Amino acid sequence: MTEQKTDFGAARTLMVDRQIRPNDIVEPHLIAAFRAIPREQFLPAALASRAYIDADIPLPDGRALLAPLTIGRLLRACAPQPGLGVLVIGAGTGYTAALLARCGCRVTALESNPDLHAIAATALAQHAPAVRLLAGDLPAGDPAGAPYDRIIIEGQVATLPDALAAQLSPTGRLIAILRLRDLGRVVIAEAVAGGGFAHRAIADCAAPFLPGFTPKAEFVF
């Protein structure tokens, strides 16, 4: 029996035309980025054939390459433009960071898992070499590289860490999938005087919790 090879170019076109554009993500620079960046090369080889499914793709350590539409919603909330300084927290294998770089952003990608970091290093070197890839604790962010115009947390969080507010520029925004009343919502947050964030939810969205951002355990008596 002959092994059937995946036509990744055709799959990428279908992803854009059936998952991204019908959900009101139509900005030309975002569409161009999704068409240009080969999602399959940001996955372990054994998972490449699943790159363009309309679902999260499980990765080691309870992580995932988020579904294309989820990433699209995060990017739309980010409103990337050339020259914008963006920190991606929980960058995983680097796909979202590569999309942002394709939009002209100055991107720093922070990842804590060494296996995912290794995949990101290889893929970004080929498709987005200008991305600055860091290894470190996710909730800590990157204070040394601050301030950032945008911070994207690439996964679900129980709360928005106050420490990240100090890493935004005065007009900066944080974009995350925040757990609200047992439902994940994409939120756009801005730092407020005295610390912390004010946020507004813009879309329902599901994603795995990132390490360090999970809900605190509750004691039951």
C-alpha positions in Angstrom: 0.0 0.0 0.0 1.4 3.4 -1.0 1.5 6.0 1.8 -0.6 9.0 0.9 1.1 12.3 1.5 -0.6 15.4 2.8 -0.9 18.4 0.5 -0.1 20.9 3.2 -0.5 23.9 0.8 -4.0 22.9 0.0 -4.8 22.2 3.6 -3.5 25.7 4.6 -5.8 27.3 2.0 -8.8 25.4 3.3 -7.9 26.4 6.9 -8.0 30.1 5.9 -11.1 29.8 3.8 -13.1 27.6 6.1 -11.9 28.3 9.6 -10.4 31.8 9.6 -12.3 34.1 7.2 -15.8 32.9 7.9 -15.3 33.9 11.5 -14.8 37.6 10.8 -11.0 37.4 10.7 -10.5 39.1 7.4 -7.7 41.7 8.0 -5.4 41.3 4.9 -2.2 41.2 6.9 -3.5 38.4 9.2 -4.8 36.4 6.2 -1.5 36.8 4.5 0.4 35.5 7.6 -1.9 32.5 7.9 -1.3 31.7 4.2 2.4 32.1 4.5 3.5 30.3 7.6 3.6 26.5 7.4 1.8 25.4 10.5 2.9 21.7 10.0 6.5 22.7 10.6 5.7 23.9 14.1 4.7 20.4 15.2 6.6 17.2 15.9 6.9 15.2 12.6 4.4 12.6 13.9 1.7 15.2 14.3 2.3 17.2 11.1 -0.6 15.5 9.2 -3.0 17.0 11.8 -1.7 20.6 11.5 -4.8 22.1 9.9 -7.6 20.4 11.8 -10.1 22.7 13.5 -9.1 21.8 17.0 -6.2 22.1 19.5 -3.4 19.6 18.8 -2.1 18.0 22.1 1.6 18.4 22.8 3.8 17.2 25.7 3.3 18.4 29.3 -0.5 19.0 28.8 0.2 21.8 26.3 -1.3 22.2 22.8 -0.9 24.0 19.5 -4.1 26.0 19.7 -6.8 25.7 17.0 -6.3 28.1 14.1 -9.5 30.0 15.0 -8.3 30.5 18.6 -5.0 31.9 17.4 -6.9 34.0 14.9 -9.0 35.6 17.7 -5.9 36.3 19.8 -4.1 37.9 16.9 -7.2 40.0 15.9 -7.3 41.3 19.5 -3.6 42.0 19.4 -4.1 44.2 16.2 -0.5 43.5 15.0 1.3 46.1 12.9 4.9 46.7 11.8 7.2 47.8 14.6 4.9 46.7 17.4 6.8 45.1 20.3 5.1 41.9 21.3 5.8 39.3 24.1 4.3 35.9 23.6 4.1 34.0 26.9 3.7 30.2 26.5 4.9 30.4 23.0 5.0 26.6 22.6 6.4 25.6 19.3 6.5 29.2 18.0 3.7 29.3 15.5 1.9 32.4 16.9 5.2 34.2 17.3 6.0 33.4 13.6 2.6 34.8 12.5 3.2 38.0 14.4 6.7 38.4 12.9 5.1 37.9 9.5 2.9 40.9 10.3 6.0 43.0 11.0 6.0 42.9 14.8 9.2 42.8 16.9 8.5 39.5 18.7 9.9 37.9 21.9 8.7 34.4 22.5 8.9 32.9 26.0 8.6 29.2 26.6 9.3 27.0 29.7 9.1 23.5 28.3 12.5 22.4 26.8 11.0 20.0 24.2 8.6 22.7 22.9 11.4 25.3 23.0 13.6 23.0 20.8 10.9 22.7 18.2 10.3 26.5 18.3 14.1 27.1 17.9 14.2 25.0 14.7 11.0 26.3 13.1 11.6 29.9 13.9 15.2 29.8 12.6 13.7 28.9 9.2 10.5 30.9 9.1 10.9 33.8 11.5 14.5 34.3 12.4 14.0 37.7 13.8 12.0 36.3 16.7 13.8 36.5 20.0 13.2 33.1 21.7 13.7 32.8 25.5 13.5 30.0 28.0 12.0 30.9 31.4 9.2 31.0 33.9 6.0 31.9 32.1 4.2 34.0 34.8 7.3 36.1 35.3 7.2 37.3 31.7 10.3 39.2 30.5 10.9 42.2 32.7 14.4 42.7 31.2 12.9 43.2 27.7 10.0 45.4 28.8 8.1 47.5 28.1 6.0 45.8 25.4 3.2 47.2 23.3 1.4 43.9 23.5 1.6 40.8 25.7 -0.2 37.7 24.5 -0.6 34.8 26.9 -1.0 31.8 24.6 -3.3 29.6 26.7 -6.0 29.8 29.3 -5.4 31.6 32.6 -7.3 31.7 35.9 -6.2 35.3 36.6 -4.2 38.0 34.9 -0.8 38.3 36.8 -0.3 41.8 38.2 3.4 41.5 37.5 2.8 41.7 33.8 1.1 45.1 34.1 4.5 46.6 34.8 5.9 45.1 31.5 3.4 47.0 29.3 4.1 50.3 27.7 1.8 53.2 28.8 -0.6 52.4 25.9 0.1 48.6 25.9 -2.5 45.8 26.1 -2.4 42.3 27.4 -4.4 39.6 25.4 -5.3 36.3 27.1 -7.9 33.6 27.4 -9.3 34.2 30.9 -11.5 31.8 32.7 -14.7 33.6 33.6 -17.6 31.8 35.2 -16.5 28.4 34.0 -16.0 29.7 30.5 -12.9 30.8 28.6 -13.1 34.3 27.1 -10.6 36.2 25.0 -9.9 39.4 26.9 -8.1 42.6 26.1 -6.6 44.1 29.3 -5.0 47.4 30.1 -2.9 48.3 33.2 -4.5 50.5 35.7 -3.0 53.0 38.2 -1.9 51.3 41.4 -1.3 47.9 39.6 -3.4 45.2 38.1 -5.6 45.2 35.0 -9.0 46.4 33.8 -10.2 44.0 31.0 -13.1 43.5 28.6 -14.1 40.2 27.1 -14.6 40.0 23.3 -15.2 36.4 22.4 -15.8 32.9 23.9 -12.7 30.7 23.5 -11.5 27.4 24.9 -7.8 26.4 25.5 -5.8 24.4 28.0 -4.5 26.2 31.1 -0.8 27.2 30.9 1.6 26.0 33.6 1.7 28.6 36.3 -1.6 30.0 35.4 -4.0 27.3 36.7 -6.7 27.9 39.3 -5.6 27.7 42.9 -6.7 24.6 44.8 -9.8 25.1 47.0 -10.0 23.5 50.4 -13.1 21.5 51.0 -14.2 20.9 54.6 
